[in-house]
Amino acid sequence: MKALDKYLQGVRIKKARKFVQKNNSVLDIGSVDGVMFERWKGHISKGLGVDPTLNQVIDGGFYKLYPGYFPDACPKGETFDAITLLAVLEHIPTSQQEQLAKDCFAYLNPKGRLIITVPSPQVDTVLEVLLKFRLIEGMSLEEHYGYKPEDTERIFAAPHFKLLHKETFQLGLNNLFVFERL
């Protein structure tokens, strides 16, 4: 990752942490290399991450990262106090988003939190320019599927979830949604 990629990732991680309580167990979908867990060391009790870019299981002590896609790559029978999808939902094809919501519900403890960040549509144009000047790496722009942040509330709606918080950040270019499992 380039410096700007790391900065943007760090902002999302910092935003999400405000909604994760001390000693929570956390499932991070799209965990990449586990940097979020490293930054939250001492704050969370355990972490599990899944990411299709990983080649092998990584044991970080209080967290483990598994190669593959959620939920197939996750050990069965585990549930978590929080699930994070930071800059992930826009990479999920529209046809799979409703099932993703059901799978998140199944892996989340009652009253657990689902923390999601998604970029605003105009970000793709900004990222294309940054990519052209090699200020960022690809960020899998070809997978963005034209995601609209306003769809997030519909995908993660009752009877499974209720919206606790939403906000925009980074000059309106990013969106944060926090849901609670009902």
C-alpha positions in Angstrom: 0.0 0.0 0.0 1.1 3.5 -0.7 1.1 6.3 2.0 -2.3 7.7 0.9 -3.9 4.3 0.9 -2.7 3.7 4.5 -3.9 7.2 5.6 -7.4 6.5 4.2 -7.5 3.1 5.8 -6.4 4.7 9.1 -9.2 7.2 9.0 -11.8 4.4 8.5 -10.3 2.4 11.3 -10.3 5.3 13.7 -14.0 6.1 12.9 -15.0 2.5 13.5 -13.2 2.2 16.8 -15.5 4.7 18.4 -18.4 2.2 18.1 -16.5 -0.9 19.4 -16.7 -1.3 23.1 -13.8 -2.4 25.3 -13.2 -6.1 25.3 -15.5 -6.8 22.3 -14.9 -9.6 20.0 -14.7 -8.4 16.4 -15.1 -10.0 13.0 -13.5 -7.9 10.2 -14.7 -8.7 6.7 -12.1 -7.6 4.3 -9.3 -7.5 6.9 -6.4 -7.3 4.4 -3.3 -7.8 6.7 -4.9 -7.2 10.1 -3.7 -3.7 10.6 -7.1 -2.8 12.3 -6.5 -5.5 14.9 -3.0 -4.3 15.6 -4.2 -0.8 16.2 -7.0 -2.1 18.5 -4.6 -4.3 20.6 -5.6 -3.9 24.2 -9.1 -2.6 23.3 -10.7 -5.7 21.9 -10.6 -9.2 23.4 -10.2 -11.1 20.1 -10.5 -10.6 16.4 -11.2 -12.7 13.4 -10.6 -11.4 9.9 -11.4 -12.8 6.4 -10.0 -11.6 3.2 -9.8 -13.1 -0.3 -6.3 -11.6 -0.9 -4.7 -13.7 1.9 -2.8 -16.9 0.9 -2.7 -18.5 4.3 -4.0 -18.3 7.9 -2.2 -15.7 9.9 -2.1 -16.0 13.7 -1.6 -12.6 15.3 -2.0 -13.9 18.9 -5.3 -12.3 19.9 -6.6 -12.4 16.3 -6.6 -14.8 13.3 -6.9 -13.9 9.7 -8.4 -16.5 7.2 -8.0 -16.5 3.4 -11.3 -16.5 1.5 -14.7 -14.9 1.5 -17.2 -14.3 4.3 -19.0 -16.4 5.6 -17.4 -19.5 4.0 -13.9 -18.8 5.4 -15.1 -18.2 8.9 -15.0 -21.0 11.5 -18.6 -22.2 12.1 -20.4 -21.5 15.3 -18.6 -18.3 16.3 -20.4 -15.1 17.0 -19.1 -11.6 17.7 -19.9 -8.4 19.5 -19.1 -6.3 16.4 -18.6 -6.8 12.7 -16.7 -4.3 10.6 -17.0 -3.9 6.8 -14.7 -0.9 6.1 -14.7 0.0 2.4 -16.0 -3.5 1.6 -19.7 -3.2 0.8 -19.2 -1.4 -2.5 -17.2 -4.5 -3.7 -20.1 -6.9 -3.1 -22.3 -7.5 -6.1 -25.8 -6.2 -5.7 -27.2 -9.8 -6.0 -25.2 -10.8 -2.9 -25.9 -7.9 -0.6 -29.1 -9.2 0.9 -27.5 -12.5 1.7 -24.5 -10.7 3.2 -26.9 -8.9 5.6 -28.4 -12.3 6.7 -24.9 -13.7 7.2 -23.9 -10.8 9.3 -27.0 -11.2 11.4 -26.1 -14.9 12.0 -22.5 -14.0 13.1 -23.4 -11.1 15.3 -24.4 -11.4 19.0 -27.8 -9.9 20.0 -27.3 -6.1 20.5 -24.0 -6.5 18.6 -22.9 -3.7 16.2 -22.4 -3.8 12.5 -20.0 -1.0 11.5 -19.8 -0.1 7.8 -18.0 2.5 5.8 -18.8 3.1 2.1 -17.5 5.8 -0.3 -19.8 8.3 -2.0 -20.2 7.7 -5.7 -18.0 10.6 -6.7 -15.0 8.9 -5.0 -14.5 6.7 -8.0 -13.6 9.7 -10.1 -11.2 11.0 -7.4 -9.6 7.6 -7.1 -9.1 7.3 -10.8 -7.2 10.5 -10.8 -5.1 9.5 -7.8 -4.4 6.1 -9.5 -3.4 7.8 -12.7 -0.8 9.8 -10.8 0.2 6.6 -8.8 -0.6 8.2 -5.5 -2.7 5.1 -4.5 -2.8 1.5 -5.5 -5.8 0.0 -7.4 -8.3 -0.3 -4.5 -10.2 -2.7 -6.8 -12.1 0.1 -8.5 -13.4 -2.4 -11.1 -15.5 -4.0 -8.3 -17.3 -0.9 -7.1 -20.6 -1.9 -8.9 -21.9 1.6 -8.7 -22.8 1.3 -5.0 -25.1 4.0 -3.6 -24.6 4.7 0.1 -28.3 5.3 0.6 -28.9 1.6 -0.2 -27.1 0.6 3.0 -30.1 1.4 5.3 -32.4 -0.8 3.0 -30.0 -3.7 3.0 -29.5 -3.7 6.7 -33.0 -2.9 7.7 -35.5 -4.4 10.3 -36.3 -7.1 11.3 -32.6 -7.9 11.6 -31.0 -4.5 12.3 -31.7 -1.0 13.5 -29.7 2.0 12.5 -27.9 3.6 15.5 -25.7 6.2 13.7 -24.8 7.5 10.3 -22.5 10.3 9.2 -20.4 11.5 6.4 -16.7 12.2 6.8 -13.7 13.2 4.7 -15.5 16.2 3.2 -18.6 14.0 2.4 -16.6 11.5 0.4 -17.1 8.7 2.9 -20.1 7.4 4.8 -20.3 5.6 8.2 -23.2 3.5 9.2 -23.6 1.7 12.6 -26.4 -0.8 13.0 -27.4 -2.9 16.0 -28.6 -6.5 15.7 -32.1 -6.9 16.9 
